[in-house]
């Protein structure tokens, strides 16, 4: 039967082969001779620290991580986990990207489920240090091993995993939202607010208006509940507990109404959508506003003004176009959404867009540049806007008999949709292309179209586990 080496037998073998004594190796490694002797000869042997293991590895000329596989047994000496050794080892594995060793340690550690809270604390420590990706396997471990379904620890872990899973791929974001959804009410209220806003945005971008309205309503209900709690505590001169959120409380309240109205707008319910604007156009009555809160109120005022003009244009008030264009020029972050409205209205009410398209020719022509520059919206939201913008622009050019330009914009829409994995927009674009414009497509456009399809096929293969 083949003998399985231990970390100590491996070190001893190296010392013998190279002719090192404890004294000579102590000098080149920087480890005290007595300490080094105690590691190998004491009974029981003195534990080896991660730092000492790394010093030994370096002195012997091996790459970092050489002894890590064997060190796992050192962490579980006599079958029991030793957290004072395990934690430094896990952090060093994180630093070196040794995810396979992390998984092996976590697998052995969770044979005793009393370690789950400790693993969660380490995950939170990594998250707060800005190492979100590195914390992922630790939160996954908590999710897989937490015994209590309604525990706050499990809910926070699910929330972290949900946040990390939000990408430009709307289908994968939607799957993450479905998993997280049932845990949202077990979260502390500050995380609930952030979670509800993210859920609303995911379902909004997926065009699931019913779900978007549900979570937007829940968002503003929770926000005003927290606001009243805080106002009551202020009235009693009670010290307010720390309430850490990504945005000021007033913004969650306002966005709950704004996103509800926008979801109605996207269903063509313009008159109903108009009713929601007064709820967020002036929130200066909110008590306890700090500088960030005041800035949030100003942004909501801008969005209210933009949405009011937006809805007027959609209803057919062409007289509002000039004011809307002026607002967009002064607020570039609103251009992609605003142009969708203007082009959609032009298609519905049959008016010319040429002067407006000239004004925004740069923004329309190079969407990647403007998506990367934005700091107000998630990239997925902007890409979704541009996929719709190009599709509406294709309809406009088709209606005006400019078929080549229509095809160019359909291909652009398909390319952006492929980045997002938005099936609905992609299918609409393909349908328009084949049903109405096939006879006008050039060889170059067909080649470009087939290139986009190949990109989509490749992306779908990458998603298959």
Buried (B, 14 or more C-beta within 10 A) or exposed (E): EEEEEEBBEBBBEBBEEEEBEBEEBBEEBEBEBEBBBBBBEEEEBBBBBBEBBBBBBBBBEEEEBBBBBBBBEBBBEEEEBBEEBBBBBBBBBBEBEBEEBBBBBBEBBBEEEEBBEBBBBBBBBBBEEEBBEBBBBBBBBBBEBBEEEEBBBBBBBBBBBBBBBBBBBBBBBBEBBBEBBEBBEBBEEBBBBBBBBBBBBBBBBBBBBEBBBBBBBBBBEBBBEBBEBBEEEEEEEEEEEEEEBEBBBBBBBBBBBBBBBBBBBBEEBBEEBBEBBEBBBEBEEBEEBEEEBBEBBEBBBBBBBBBBBBBBBBBEBEEBBEBBBEBBEEBBBBBBBBBBBBBBBBBEEEEEBEEBBEBBEEBBEEBEEBBEEBEEBBBBBBBBBBBBBBBBBBBBBBEBEBBBBBBBBBBBBBBBBBBBBBEEBBEBBBEBBEEBBEEBBEEEBEEBBEEBBEBBEEEEEEEEE
